[in-house]
Amino acid sequence: METAASAARLDPLQFSHTLPQLIQRPLSNIDIMSDSELIDWEQLEMIFGEDEEDFDEDMAELFHEFVEDGNIQFGKINESEFAADKTKVAKESHKLKGSASNFGFTRVASLLAHIEDEIESITRDDFLSSLEQARSGFDRSIATVMERYPALGVGQN
């Protein structure tokens, strides 16, 4: 069984979807968004530093924990029965929204805020659409951040 410590180092290409699945799935609104609409780069520069020389490895470890925890949170939301457990869906959406905001994943945070704020009136279809867009945005944001900060992938197994 993989521990939190061993899972904290992620392979840049292993998220909730495999690379072929990401390539084959239909384009969503997340796919056509610019990086600046998806990610708050100023927030990430404050976290990681502005260039490779200033890169903060402690914050990189926190980023990997955020990714691991985010995958767990999305799993909890997916496992919840929407109609019967709206309180749990809202609670888990709230947790992930805060973490996403802290790491500059603005579009993901916005979609999760929509789910949380509208939980009593949102339709199942709107919920599923928003959740899929948030999941897709999360995966794309991770890949984009790792491209911009190659040191995040150094030493990963």
LOKOL-164313 format. One line per 4 residues: number of its first residue (from 1); their letters; for each residue x, y, z of C-alpha. Coordinates in nm, 2 decimals, m for minus. Example, Ala and Ser with C-alpha at 12.3 -4.5 7.8 and 13.67 -1.06 7.14 Angstrom:
1) AS) 1.23 m0.45 0.78  1.37 m0.11 0.71
//
This chain:
1) META) 0.00 0.00 0.00  0.13 0.34 m0.09  0.17 0.59 0.19  0.11 0.96 0.18
5) ASAA) 0.48 1.02 0.19  0.56 0.79 m0.10  0.27 0.92 m0.30  0.36 1.29 m0.25
9) RLDP) 0.61 1.27 m0.54  0.40 1.24 m0.86  0.48 1.14 m1.21  0.39 1.45 m1.41
13) LQFS) 0.18 1.24 m1.65  m0.01 1.03 m1.40  m0.32 1.21 m1.28  m0.68 1.08 m1.26
17) HTLP) m0.67 1.03 m1.64  m0.40 0.86 m1.84  m0.25 1.07 m2.12  m0.43 0.88 m2.40
21) QLIQ) m0.77 0.94 m2.22  m0.69 1.31 m2.20  m0.61 1.32 m2.57  m0.91 1.12 m2.68
25) RPLS) m1.18 1.28 m2.48  m1.39 1.56 m2.63  m1.27 1.92 m2.58  m1.44 2.10 m2.30
29) NIDI) m1.45 2.47 m2.21  m1.15 2.41 m1.98  m0.94 2.28 m2.28  m0.99 2.60 m2.48
33) MSDS) m0.92 2.84 m2.19  m0.59 3.02 m2.19  m0.35 2.94 m1.91  m0.41 3.28 m1.75
37) ELID) m0.78 3.21 m1.73  m0.71 2.88 m1.56  m0.42 2.97 m1.33  m0.33 3.27 m1.12
41) WEQL) 0.04 3.29 m1.21  0.12 3.57 m0.97  0.00 3.34 m0.68  0.23 3.06 m0.80
45) EMIF) 0.52 3.30 m0.83  0.47 3.40 m0.47  0.47 3.03 m0.37  0.75 2.89 m0.59
49) GEDE) 0.96 3.20 m0.67  0.99 3.38 m1.00  1.26 3.17 m1.15  1.44 2.83 m1.11
53) EDFD) 1.71 2.99 m0.89  1.46 3.10 m0.63  1.25 2.78 m0.64  1.12 2.68 m0.30
57) EDMA) 1.14 2.30 m0.26  0.93 2.30 0.06  0.65 2.46 m0.13  0.70 2.21 m0.40
61) ELFH) 0.64 1.93 m0.15  0.32 2.11 m0.04  0.21 2.13 m0.41  0.25 1.75 m0.44
65) EFVE) 0.05 1.70 m0.12  m0.22 1.93 m0.27  m0.23 1.72 m0.58  m0.26 1.40 m0.39
69) DGNI) m0.52 1.54 m0.15  m0.71 1.70 m0.45  m0.74 1.36 m0.61  m0.87 1.21 m0.29
73) QFGK) m1.12 1.50 m0.25  m1.25 1.45 m0.61  m1.29 1.08 m0.53  m1.50 1.17 m0.22
77) INES) m1.72 1.40 m0.42  m1.76 1.13 m0.70  m1.85 0.87 m0.44  m2.11 1.08 m0.27
81) EFAA) m2.47 1.03 m0.38  m2.56 1.37 m0.51  m2.93 1.37 m0.42  m2.90 1.20 m0.09
85) DKTK) m2.58 1.36 0.04  m2.57 1.72 m0.07  m2.42 1.83 0.26  m2.11 1.60 0.20
89) VAKE) m2.08 1.72 m0.16  m2.08 2.08 m0.04  m1.83 2.01 0.24  m1.59 1.83 0.01
93) SHKL) m1.62 2.09 m0.26  m1.55 2.36 0.00  m1.23 2.19 0.11  m1.10 2.14 m0.24
97) KGSA) m1.20 2.50 m0.34  m0.99 2.64 m0.07  m0.68 2.44 m0.16  m0.73 2.52 m0.53
101) SNFG) m0.75 2.89 m0.45  m0.43 2.87 m0.24  m0.24 2.72 m0.53  m0.38 2.96 m0.79
105) FTRV) m0.61 2.71 m0.96  m0.87 2.99 m1.01  m1.10 2.82 m1.26  m1.12 2.50 m1.05
109) ASLL) m1.19 2.70 m0.74  m1.47 2.89 m0.92  m1.64 2.57 m1.04  m1.62 2.42 m0.70
113) AHIE) m1.76 2.74 m0.54  m2.05 2.71 m0.79  m2.12 2.36 m0.67  m2.09 2.46 m0.30
117) DEIE) m2.29 2.78 m0.32  m2.57 2.63 m0.54  m2.59 2.29 m0.37  m2.96 2.32 m0.28
121) SITR) m3.08 2.44 m0.62  m2.82 2.29 m0.87  m2.95 2.02 m1.10  m2.78 1.68 m1.11
125) DDFL) m2.68 1.75 m1.48  m2.53 2.10 m1.38  m2.35 1.93 m1.09  m2.20 1.66 m1.30
129) SSLE) m2.10 1.91 m1.57  m1.94 2.15 m1.32  m1.76 1.86 m1.15  m1.62 1.72 m1.48
133) QARS) m1.50 2.07 m1.58  m1.34 2.11 m1.23  m1.17 1.77 m1.26  m1.05 1.85 m1.62
137) GFDR) m0.93 2.19 m1.51  m0.75 2.03 m1.21  m0.56 1.79 m1.44  m0.48 2.05 m1.70
141) SIAT) m0.37 2.30 m1.43  m0.13 2.04 m1.28  0.02 1.96 m1.62  0.06 2.33 m1.70
145) VMER) 0.22 2.42 m1.37  0.46 2.13 m1.40  0.56 2.24 m1.75  0.63 2.59 m1.62
149) YPAL) 0.81 2.47 m1.31  1.02 2.16 m1.43  1.18 2.13 m1.08  0.84 2.00 m0.96
153) GVGQ) 0.92 1.68 m1.15  1.28 1.64 m1.04  1.35 1.32 m0.85  1.00 1.18 m0.89
157) N) 0.94 0.81 m0.92
//
